[in-house]
Amino acid sequence: SSCFSSVGWSSISYPGSNTGKSLCFRHSSVGLASSAEETSRPSLRISANSVQKARFVARRKESVSVRQLQRPLVEYMSLPASQYSVLDAERIERVDENTFRCYVYRIKFFSFEVCPVLLVRVEEQPDGCCIRLLSCKLEGSPIVAAQNDKFDASMVNQISCESHKSNSLVQQLTSDTVIEVGIEVPSAFRPIPVQAIESTGTQVLEQILRIMLPRFMAQLVKDYQAWASGDASRQPLGTGQI
């Protein structure tokens, strides 16, 4: 698949990820201890029990109609990862044949600005590709950066075309993205109800997908058109919009 990125791109996800694995939270093991041990470590037990966690989930499906040119869309979607264009050189850089680093624009979360940097892997599939989040680093203020070891996230972006309609003049290109984020609530946010934090976090993720997926799909179509017209350079056509 010559698709790449997402946030979807996603990507985006956000704060995102640590891997294409399921969302998970860190847990402290609790075992039997002697009375002396319990007495010597009460603060640790209290701390572990007082940690608040919030979970955000967002999903979006985006489809566009693509008019097939001299070379069919399904052939473009079947390109090996080594021939992928990064689509937008200002936002995406290639790490190796299947791995890319994505720089997401600044995200406002309450009074903080967060800049997620995503590492994603592209897996080739018969009718498209799957983009999975491997890891995410949050850049921003010291408070923001301190959250890097306190959250887990996953993102999966399935990109596909109608391979069973390869002879149709117009085909549907579809991106189906799911982002999940779990985070330990920072002490500065403890006075805020967890439900309010989760609601705001989910809205932020939904806004990211609402903005980035259409841009990503538009650039993917432009890249297909360039490739189908004989442009073999695979040069990125984006200008920092993803």
C-alpha positions in Angstrom: 0.0 0.0 0.0 1.4 3.3 -0.8 -0.5 4.8 2.0 1.3 6.2 4.7 0.7 7.9 7.9 -2.2 8.8 9.7 -2.8 9.9 12.4 -3.9 9.1 11.6 -2.5 9.2 11.1 -3.6 8.2 12.7 -1.6 9.1 14.8 -2.0 10.2 15.8 -2.6 9.4 17.6 -2.0 10.9 20.7 -0.3 10.6 23.3 0.0 8.1 22.0 1.4 5.1 21.9 3.2 3.0 22.8 2.4 0.3 20.5 -0.2 -1.2 18.3 -1.1 -3.3 21.3 -4.2 -3.0 23.4 -4.4 -0.2 25.9 -3.0 -1.2 29.3 -2.3 0.5 32.6 0.6 -0.1 34.8 -0.4 -2.1 37.9 1.4 -2.6 41.2 1.6 -6.2 42.4 0.2 -6.8 45.8 1.3 -9.8 47.8 1.2 -10.9 51.4 3.6 -9.1 53.7 4.5 -9.4 57.4 3.2 -6.9 59.8 6.6 -5.4 60.0 6.8 -4.9 56.2 3.3 -3.4 56.2 4.2 -1.0 58.9 7.4 0.0 57.1 5.8 0.7 53.8 2.4 2.2 54.4 3.0 5.3 52.2 3.7 3.1 49.2 0.4 1.3 49.5 -1.5 4.5 50.0 0.2 6.1 47.0 -0.6 3.1 44.7 -4.2 3.1 45.8 -4.6 6.9 45.3 -3.5 7.0 41.7 -6.3 8.1 39.4 -6.5 6.9 35.9 -8.4 8.3 32.9 -9.1 6.6 29.5 -9.9 8.3 26.2 -11.2 6.5 23.1 -12.0 7.9 19.7 -12.8 6.3 16.4 -13.4 7.8 12.9 -14.0 6.3 9.5 -13.3 8.5 6.4 -14.0 7.5 2.8 -13.3 9.3 -0.5 -14.2 8.5 -4.1 -11.2 8.1 -6.3 -11.3 8.2 -10.1 -9.0 5.5 -11.5 -6.4 6.7 -13.9 -4.0 4.8 -16.2 -2.8 2.6 -13.4 -5.5 1.1 -11.1 -5.8 2.1 -7.5 -5.5 -1.5 -6.2 -2.0 -1.6 -7.8 -1.0 1.6 -6.0 -2.4 0.2 -2.7 -0.3 -3.0 -3.2 3.1 -1.2 -3.5 5.8 -2.5 -1.2 6.6 -0.2 1.8 9.9 0.6 0.3 8.1 2.5 -2.5 5.8 4.5 -0.2 5.9 8.3 -0.3 6.0 10.0 3.1 3.2 12.3 1.7 4.3 15.3 3.8 8.0 15.8 4.4 7.3 18.6 6.9 5.4 16.3 9.2 6.7 12.8 8.5 10.1 11.2 8.2 11.1 7.7 7.2 13.0 5.7 9.8 13.3 2.5 7.8 11.2 0.8 5.0 8.2 0.1 7.3 8.6 2.7 10.1 7.9 6.4 10.1 8.1 9.2 12.6 5.2 11.7 12.6 5.2 15.2 14.2 1.6 16.1 15.1 0.7 19.8 15.4 0.2 21.3 18.8 -2.8 20.1 20.8 -4.5 22.2 23.5 -5.5 20.2 26.6 -7.0 22.4 29.3 -4.3 25.0 29.8 -1.4 23.0 28.4 0.0 22.6 24.8 1.1 19.2 23.9 3.1 18.1 20.8 2.9 14.4 20.2 5.7 12.7 18.2 4.5 9.3 17.0 6.5 6.3 15.8 4.4 4.1 13.5 4.8 0.9 11.6 3.1 0.2 8.3 2.0 -3.4 7.6 1.2 -4.3 4.0 -2.2 -6.0 3.4 -3.8 -7.4 0.2 -6.1 -4.4 -0.3 -4.2 -1.7 1.5 -2.2 -1.3 4.7 -2.5 -1.1 8.4 -0.7 1.7 10.3 0.1 0.8 14.0 1.4 3.1 16.7 4.6 1.8 18.2 5.4 4.6 20.6 4.7 8.2 21.4 6.7 11.0 23.0 5.0 14.1 24.4 6.8 17.3 23.9 5.9 20.6 25.7 6.3 22.1 29.1 8.1 20.2 31.9 4.7 19.1 33.3 3.7 17.7 29.9 7.1 15.9 29.4 6.8 14.4 32.9 3.7 12.4 31.6 5.8 10.3 29.2 6.1 7.4 31.6 2.6 7.7 32.9 0.5 6.9 29.9 -0.2 4.1 27.4 -1.8 4.4 24.1 -2.6 2.5 20.9 -3.6 3.5 17.4 -4.6 1.4 14.5 -5.4 2.9 11.1 -6.8 0.5 8.5 -6.6 1.8 4.9 -8.2 -0.1 2.1 -9.7 0.1 -1.3 -12.4 -1.9 -3.0 -10.1 -4.6 -4.5 -13.2 -6.6 -5.7 -14.2 -3.6 -7.9 -10.8 -3.1 -9.5 -12.4 -2.5 -12.9 -14.7 0.2 -11.7 -14.0 3.7 -13.0 -14.5 5.1 -9.5 -13.4 3.4 -6.3 -13.8 4.1 -2.6 -10.7 4.6 -0.5 -11.3 4.2 3.2 -9.5 4.9 6.4 -10.8 3.5 9.7 -8.9 4.7 12.7 -9.1 3.9 16.4 -7.1 5.7 19.1 -7.0 4.7 22.8 -5.2 6.5 25.6 -4.8 5.7 29.2 -3.1 8.1 31.6 -2.4 8.6 35.3 -4.1 11.8 36.2 -1.4 14.4 37.1 -1.7 15.9 40.6 -2.5 19.3 39.1 -5.7 17.8 37.7 -6.8 15.8 40.8 -9.5 18.4 41.8 -11.2 17.8 38.4 -13.6 14.9 38.2 -12.2 12.0 36.2 -15.3 12.0 34.1 -14.6 15.6 33.0 -11.0 14.8 32.2 -12.1 11.7 30.1 -14.7 13.8 28.3 -12.3 16.5 27.4 -9.6 14.0 26.4 -12.0 12.1 24.1 -13.1 15.4 22.5 -9.4 16.3 21.8 -8.8 12.9 20.1 -12.0 13.2 18.1 -11.0 16.7 17.0 -7.6 15.4 15.9 -9.2 12.7 13.8 -11.8 15.1 12.4 -9.1 17.4 11.1 -6.3 15.1 10.2 -8.0 12.2 8.4 -9.5 14.3 5.6 -6.1 15.9 5.1 -4.4 12.6 5.1 -6.9 11.1 2.6 -6.6 14.1 0.3 -2.8 13.8 0.2 -3.1 10.1 -0.4 -5.3 10.7 -3.4 -2.8 13.3 -4.8 0.0 10.8 -4.4 -2.0 8.1 -6.2 -2.7 10.6 -9.1 1.0 11.5 -9.4 2.0 7.8 -9.3 -0.7 6.7 -11.8 0.4 9.5 -14.2 3.9 8.1 -14.4 5.7 10.1 -11.6 8.1 7.5 -10.1 10.0 10.0 -7.9 7.7 9.2 -4.9 8.5 12.8 -3.7 6.2 14.0 -0.9 3.5 16.5 -2.1 2.3 17.7 1.3 3.2 21.1 2.8 2.8 20.5 6.6 -1.0 20.1 6.5 -1.2 16.6 7.9 
